[in-house]
Structure formats: structure tokens, C-alpha cells
């Protein structure tokens, strides 16, 4: 439901059923909802999944609304034994994991929203990590942060003078955004370090480095454009007409 608040600002109330008594508090532009739970198809049939909404834009006159929803994450079945996950879930809440910046690259969400997705993921990783370290018996603990990878894909070219679109005046702004992502991870490392105490070894590693990437040459797309390669409707190669294909 879209309506006006007392101050005249447009607000959005969300309900997962047609019952006003179950509607959320009004959300204004830029605000995130609580985690909503729905029953939908999961990996093993129907299951409970959670997601959030953000109001990207909201106008009552003329009527206009843009909402962003996070990916669905199943609420159960993430550990063996099962009761371990239930304890983590009780402490950390639903998984906040999807930080892929494709929507940002496509112009469908803004930079602030993308960084907020990083922060949601960081907050969840921190709560889940502490739930394990402080409440479970463990000998080796690993936690993986993926949004540093995405942050480099988003910002690295803007701070590398070798990139053809490099702007020295704008570079400090983009570097600060990259540092924001690193500071988020610093926060997680500090929390883990404090939780494990002085008698444990804490090691921070990266799975690969990062360097400038300017152009991707997709050979099969090039062959298709020049009528050397043809595809079937199901995405397989049409070998009757194809003359060249890059395996």
C-alpha cells in the first residue's frame, strides 16, 4: 500500500497477505524492511525463505514506486547436524549473503544500495561467526567474505591510472568506496580476533589478487556475428550449420 505520512512524505506499508493488520510499519524512500518470510520452492521442495525490501523511490503524486528485493535464502537445512544451524539461526537470523553487483552495473540499483548489501552481509557474517565461536566447540574456524572481490570489480578500474576511463579527480572518491569495503572486513576480523582470544592463531588470506581488466573478447560471440557459428534454441551448438567453435 502506498500512502502519505503525517509530514506529507510518501510511505510504503508491506504485507504478505491481504490483511492490513499484518502490514509493516511505513517505509520511506531509502529505508530497508525487516526480513520477511514466505513459503516457496527451495532445493528440496516447499520451504520457508526470507528476503528484505528496500524502497528505492516512492512518490504519491504522481504515483510512482520502485522496490528492490534481496535474494531468497532458505531458513533451514544449512548444517549437519541440523541443530547446529538452528542455534546459529537463532543468534544471527536469516542469511544475508547475495552481494553480486550485476544490478548496480546495469543501473538498476545505486551505489548506496550496493554498499548496504555489503553491510547486511557483513553484519550477518559477524553474528554467525560469534554464534559459532562463543557457543560451539570448534578447533578450526573459517569465514569467507566475498564482497571484497565484488568491490574490486566495481572500483578497481577507477583507481588504476592504466585504465582508459581513469579520472584522477574522481579516483580518490572511488578509492574511498573501496576502503569502505575493506573497513567492513576489518570489523569482522576484529570481532573474530576478540572472540577467539589471545591463545588462537588468526590468519587473514585472499584467494587471489586483483589487477586491471579492460576488455573481454568472447570468441564464440565473434564467430556467431560472422556466421561461422550457429546455436540451437536450447543453447547447444547447431553442428549442421556451424563451421567454427571455440571449446
Sine and cosine of phi, psi and omega as CSV:
sin_phi,cos_phi,sin_psi,cos_psi,sin_omega,cos_omega
0.00,0.00,0.67,-0.74,-0.02,-1.00
-0.89,-0.46,0.84,-0.54,0.00,-1.00
-0.49,-0.87,-0.04,-1.00,-0.02,-1.00
-0.98,-0.22,0.66,-0.76,0.08,-1.00
-0.99,0.11,0.05,-1.00,-0.06,-1.00
-0.87,0.50,-0.54,0.84,-0.02,-1.00
-1.00,0.07,0.12,0.99,0.02,-1.00
1.00,0.04,-0.13,0.99,0.01,-1.00
-0.97,0.23,0.65,-0.76,0.02,-1.00
-0.94,0.33,0.62,-0.78,0.02,-1.00
-0.68,-0.74,0.36,-0.93,-0.05,-1.00
-0.84,-0.54,0.78,-0.62,0.15,-0.99
-0.95,-0.32,0.70,-0.71,-0.08,-1.00
-0.87,-0.49,0.72,-0.70,0.10,-0.99
-0.69,-0.72,0.63,-0.78,0.00,-1.00
-1.00,0.07,-0.03,1.00,0.12,-0.99
-0.61,-0.79,0.15,-0.99,-0.08,-1.00
-0.99,0.11,0.87,0.49,-0.03,-1.00
-0.62,-0.79,0.94,-0.35,-0.05,-1.00
-0.87,0.49,-0.45,0.89,-0.02,-1.00
-0.92,0.39,-0.30,0.96,0.01,-1.00
-0.97,-0.23,0.18,0.98,-0.04,-1.00
-0.96,0.27,0.49,-0.87,0.03,-1.00
-0.96,0.28,0.21,-0.98,0.16,-0.99
-0.90,0.44,0.47,-0.88,-0.03,-1.00
-0.86,0.51,0.70,-0.71,0.08,-1.00
-0.95,-0.31,0.74,-0.67,0.05,-1.00
-0.98,-0.18,0.14,-0.99,-0.05,-1.00
-0.82,0.57,0.76,-0.65,0.01,-1.00
1.00,-0.05,-0.14,0.99,-0.05,-1.00
-1.00,-0.03,0.51,-0.86,0.08,-1.00
-0.98,-0.17,0.54,-0.84,0.07,-1.00
-0.99,0.12,0.14,-0.99,0.25,-0.97
-0.93,0.38,0.08,-1.00,0.09,-1.00
-0.98,0.20,0.82,-0.57,0.07,-1.00
-0.99,-0.10,0.52,-0.85,0.02,-1.00
-0.88,-0.48,0.75,-0.66,0.07,-1.00
-0.73,-0.68,0.32,-0.95,0.12,-0.99
-0.99,-0.12,0.83,-0.55,-0.01,-1.00
-0.46,-0.89,-0.01,-1.00,-0.02,-1.00
-0.97,0.23,0.81,-0.59,0.06,-1.00
-0.91,-0.42,-0.36,-0.93,-0.03,-1.00
-0.92,0.39,-0.46,0.89,-0.09,-1.00
-0.83,-0.56,0.55,0.83,-0.04,-1.00
0.98,-0.20,-0.30,-0.95,-0.04,-1.00
-0.90,0.43,0.68,-0.73,-0.03,-1.00
-0.37,-0.93,0.20,-0.98,0.06,-1.00
-0.99,0.14,0.72,-0.69,0.05,-1.00
-0.74,-0.67,0.43,-0.90,-0.01,-1.00
-0.85,-0.53,0.48,-0.88,0.09,-1.00
-0.39,-0.92,0.24,-0.97,0.08,-1.00
-0.86,-0.52,0.31,-0.95,0.11,-0.99
-0.86,-0.52,0.55,-0.84,0.19,-0.98
-0.81,-0.59,0.68,-0.74,0.07,-1.00
-1.00,0.10,0.96,-0.27,0.00,-1.00
-0.97,0.24,-0.66,0.75,0.08,-1.00
-0.45,-0.89,0.51,-0.86,-0.09,-1.00
-0.42,-0.91,0.91,-0.40,0.03,-1.00
-0.76,-0.65,0.68,-0.74,0.05,-1.00
-1.00,-0.03,-0.39,0.92,0.01,-1.00
-0.53,-0.85,0.95,-0.31,-0.06,1.00
-0.95,0.31,0.43,-0.90,-0.06,-1.00
-0.88,0.48,0.87,-0.50,-0.04,-1.00
-0.43,-0.90,0.71,-0.71,-0.04,-1.00
-0.52,-0.86,0.76,-0.65,0.13,-0.99
-0.79,-0.61,0.85,-0.52,0.01,-1.00
-0.90,-0.43,0.55,-0.84,0.13,-0.99
-0.89,-0.46,0.73,-0.68,0.08,-1.00
-0.89,-0.45,0.64,-0.77,0.06,-1.00
-0.96,0.27,0.19,-0.98,0.04,-1.00
-0.91,0.41,0.47,-0.88,0.08,-1.00
-0.97,0.23,0.72,-0.69,0.10,-1.00
-0.81,-0.58,0.76,-0.65,0.01,-1.00
-0.90,0.43,0.55,-0.84,-0.07,-1.00
-1.00,0.04,-0.29,0.96,-0.15,-0.99
-0.69,-0.72,0.28,-0.96,0.17,-0.99
0.99,0.11,0.51,0.86,-0.09,-1.00
-0.98,-0.22,-0.07,1.00,0.01,-1.00
-0.66,-0.75,0.33,-0.94,0.22,-0.98
-0.81,-0.59,0.87,-0.49,0.05,1.00
-0.96,0.27,0.36,-0.93,-0.11,-0.99
-0.88,0.48,-0.61,0.79,-0.11,-0.99
-0.92,0.39,-0.36,0.93,0.07,-1.00
-0.89,0.46,-0.73,0.68,0.02,-1.00
-0.88,0.47,-0.63,0.77,-0.02,-1.00
-0.87,0.49,-0.58,0.82,0.05,-1.00
-0.94,0.35,-0.65,0.76,0.05,-1.00
-0.90,0.43,-0.70,0.72,-0.01,-1.00
-0.87,0.49,-0.65,0.76,0.00,-1.00
-0.89,0.46,-0.57,0.82,-0.04,-1.00
-1.00,0.07,-0.58,0.81,-0.16,-0.99
-0.96,-0.29,-0.35,0.94,-0.04,-1.00
0.99,0.13,-0.13,-0.99,-0.03,-1.00
-0.88,0.48,0.51,-0.86,-0.01,-1.00
-0.87,0.48,0.70,-0.72,0.13,-0.99
-0.86,-0.52,1.00,-0.05,-0.23,-0.97
-0.84,-0.55,-0.52,0.85,-0.23,-0.97
-0.98,0.20,0.94,-0.35,-0.05,-1.00
-0.85,-0.53,0.17,0.98,0.03,-1.00
-0.81,0.59,0.79,-0.61,-0.07,-1.00
-1.00,0.00,0.35,0.94,-0.04,-1.00
-0.83,0.56,-0.69,0.72,0.00,-1.00
-0.91,0.42,-0.56,0.83,0.07,-1.00
-0.91,0.41,-0.71,0.70,0.02,-1.00
-0.88,0.47,-0.55,0.83,-0.01,-1.00
-0.99,0.12,0.00,1.00,0.03,-1.00
0.98,0.21,0.27,0.96,-0.05,-1.00
-1.00,-0.01,-0.40,0.92,0.15,-0.99
-0.76,-0.65,0.40,-0.92,-0.04,-1.00
-1.00,-0.01,0.09,-1.00,-0.06,-1.00
-0.89,0.46,-0.66,0.75,-0.01,-1.00
-0.85,0.52,-0.67,0.74,0.00,-1.00
-0.90,0.44,-0.66,0.75,0.02,-1.00
-0.90,0.44,-0.68,0.73,0.03,-1.00
-0.92,0.40,-0.54,0.84,0.06,-1.00
-0.92,0.39,-0.55,0.83,0.11,-0.99
-0.90,0.44,-0.65,0.76,0.10,-1.00
-0.84,0.54,-0.72,0.70,-0.06,-1.00
-0.92,0.39,-0.63,0.77,0.06,-1.00
-0.86,0.50,-0.69,0.72,0.03,-1.00
-0.89,0.45,-0.71,0.70,0.00,-1.00
-0.86,0.50,-0.71,0.70,-0.02,-1.00
-0.87,0.49,-0.65,0.76,-0.01,-1.00
-0.93,0.36,-0.70,0.72,0.02,-1.00
-0.85,0.52,-0.63,0.77,0.00,-1.00
-0.91,0.42,-0.73,0.68,0.00,-1.00
-0.91,0.42,-0.65,0.76,0.00,-1.00
-0.92,0.39,-0.66,0.75,0.01,-1.00
-0.87,0.49,-0.73,0.69,-0.02,-1.00
-0.92,0.39,-0.54,0.84,0.05,-1.00
-0.88,0.47,-0.63,0.77,0.02,-1.00
-0.96,0.28,-0.76,0.65,-0.12,-0.99
-0.92,0.39,-0.55,0.83,-0.09,-1.00
-1.00,-0.10,-0.25,0.97,-0.12,-0.99
-0.81,-0.59,-0.22,0.98,-0.04,-1.00
-0.92,-0.39,0.37,-0.93,0.15,-0.99
-1.00,0.09,0.79,-0.61,-0.06,-1.00
-0.58,-0.81,0.46,-0.89,0.11,-0.99
-0.90,-0.44,-0.63,0.78,0.06,-1.00
-0.76,-0.65,0.81,-0.58,0.01,-1.00
-0.87,-0.49,0.76,-0.64,0.04,-1.00
-0.82,-0.57,0.67,-0.75,0.13,-0.99
-0.70,-0.71,0.72,-0.69,-0.09,-1.00
-0.93,-0.36,0.79,-0.61,0.05,-1.00
-0.93,-0.37,0.88,-0.47,-0.09,-1.00
-0.99,-0.15,-0.31,0.95,-0.13,-0.99
-0.96,0.29,-0.25,0.97,0.14,-0.99
-0.89,0.45,-0.64,0.77,0.08,-1.00
-0.84,0.54,-0.76,0.66,-0.02,-1.00
-0.92,0.39,-0.60,0.80,-0.01,-1.00
-0.88,0.48,-0.62,0.79,0.05,-1.00
-0.93,0.38,-0.63,0.78,0.07,-1.00
-0.88,0.48,-0.56,0.83,-0.04,-1.00
-0.98,0.20,-0.63,0.77,-0.24,-0.97
-0.89,-0.45,-0.28,0.96,-0.19,-0.98
-0.88,0.47,-0.68,0.73,-0.01,-1.00
-0.88,0.47,-0.51,0.86,-0.04,-1.00
-0.96,0.26,-0.26,0.96,-0.01,-1.00
-0.92,-0.39,0.10,0.99,-0.01,-1.00
-0.97,-0.26,0.91,-0.41,-0.04,-1.00
-0.87,0.50,-0.30,0.95,-0.01,-1.00
-0.98,0.22,-0.25,0.97,-0.05,-1.00
-0.97,0.24,0.68,-0.73,-0.06,-1.00
-0.90,0.44,-0.36,0.93,0.02,-1.00
-0.98,-0.19,0.23,0.97,-0.01,-1.00
-0.89,0.45,0.75,-0.67,0.03,-1.00
-0.84,-0.55,0.95,-0.31,-0.07,-1.00
-0.87,0.49,-0.47,0.88,0.00,-1.00
-0.96,0.28,-0.56,0.83,-0.03,-1.00
-1.00,0.03,-0.33,0.94,-0.10,-0.99
-0.82,0.58,-0.68,0.73,0.00,-1.00
-0.87,0.50,-0.55,0.84,0.01,-1.00
-0.91,0.40,-0.72,0.69,-0.02,-1.00
-0.93,0.36,-0.56,0.83,0.05,-1.00
-0.91,0.42,-0.60,0.80,0.04,-1.00
-0.90,0.43,-0.61,0.79,0.06,-1.00
-0.89,0.45,-0.66,0.75,0.04,-1.00
-0.89,0.45,-0.67,0.74,0.03,-1.00
-0.91,0.42,-0.51,0.86,0.07,-1.00
-0.85,0.52,-0.69,0.73,0.03,-1.00
-0.90,0.43,-0.66,0.75,0.02,-1.00
-0.91,0.41,-0.59,0.81,0.02,-1.00
-0.91,0.40,-0.56,0.83,0.08,-1.00
-0.86,0.51,-0.71,0.71,0.00,-1.00
-0.92,0.39,-0.60,0.80,0.08,-1.00
-0.83,0.56,-0.63,0.77,0.01,-1.00
-0.89,0.46,-0.67,0.75,0.03,-1.00
-0.92,0.39,-0.70,0.71,0.01,-1.00
-0.86,0.51,-0.68,0.73,0.00,-1.00
-0.89,0.45,-0.66,0.75,0.00,-1.00
-0.91,0.42,-0.68,0.73,0.03,-1.00
-0.91,0.42,-0.69,0.72,-0.02,-1.00
-0.87,0.50,-0.66,0.75,0.01,-1.00
-0.93,0.36,-0.62,0.79,-0.06,-1.00
-0.94,0.35,-0.60,0.80,-0.05,-1.00
-0.99,0.17,-0.37,0.93,0.05,-1.00
0.99,0.12,0.11,-0.99,-0.13,-0.99
-0.95,0.31,-0.24,0.97,-0.06,-1.00
-1.00,-0.04,0.05,1.00,0.02,-1.00
-0.94,-0.35,0.50,-0.87,0.07,-1.00
-1.00,0.00,0.77,-0.63,0.05,-1.00
-0.92,-0.39,0.84,-0.54,-0.03,-1.00
-0.84,-0.54,0.78,-0.63,0.04,-1.00
-0.93,-0.36,0.85,-0.52,-0.06,-1.00
-0.74,-0.67,0.36,-0.93,0.12,-0.99
-0.91,-0.42,0.53,-0.85,-0.05,-1.00
-0.99,0.11,-0.28,0.96,0.13,-0.99
-0.23,-0.97,0.24,-0.97,0.04,-1.00
-1.00,0.08,-0.11,-0.99,-0.01,-1.00
-0.66,-0.75,0.68,-0.73,0.03,-1.00
-0.56,-0.83,0.12,-0.99,-0.06,-1.00
-0.88,0.47,0.71,-0.70,0.14,-0.99
-0.77,-0.64,0.85,-0.52,-0.09,-1.00
-0.95,-0.31,-0.74,0.68,-0.14,-0.99
-0.68,-0.73,0.67,-0.74,0.13,-0.99
-0.93,-0.36,0.82,-0.57,0.05,-1.00
-0.98,-0.19,0.94,-0.34,-0.02,-1.00
-1.00,-0.07,0.98,-0.19,-0.18,-0.98
-0.87,0.49,-0.72,0.70,-0.06,-1.00
-0.92,0.39,-0.54,0.84,0.08,-1.00
-0.91,0.41,-0.63,0.78,0.04,-1.00
-0.90,0.43,-0.68,0.73,0.02,-1.00
-0.91,0.42,-0.63,0.78,0.01,-1.00
-0.90,0.44,-0.67,0.74,0.00,-1.00
-0.87,0.49,-0.52,0.86,-0.05,-1.00
-0.99,-0.15,0.26,0.97,0.12,-0.99
0.91,0.41,0.42,0.91,0.13,-0.99
-1.00,-0.03,-0.31,0.95,-0.12,-0.99
-0.72,-0.70,0.72,-0.70,0.03,-1.00
-0.77,-0.64,0.56,-0.83,-0.02,-1.00
-0.93,-0.38,0.50,-0.87,0.19,-0.98
-0.99,0.12,0.19,-0.98,-0.02,-1.00
-0.90,0.44,-0.40,0.92,-0.01,-1.00
-1.00,-0.02,0.13,0.99,0.03,-1.00
1.00,0.00,-0.04,1.00,0.05,-1.00
-1.00,0.07,0.26,-0.96,-0.03,-1.00
-0.97,0.24,0.72,-0.69,0.11,-0.99
-1.00,0.08,1.00,-0.06,-0.12,-0.99
-0.95,0.32,-0.31,0.95,0.02,-1.00
-0.93,0.36,-0.50,0.87,-0.04,-1.00
-0.94,-0.35,-0.28,0.96,-0.08,-1.00
-0.98,0.21,0.71,-0.71,0.04,-1.00
-0.96,-0.29,-0.48,0.88,-0.02,-1.00
-0.61,-0.79,0.59,-0.81,0.00,-1.00
-0.45,-0.89,0.72,-0.70,0.04,-1.00
-1.00,-0.07,0.90,-0.43,-0.02,-1.00
-0.97,0.25,0.00,0.00,0.00,0.00
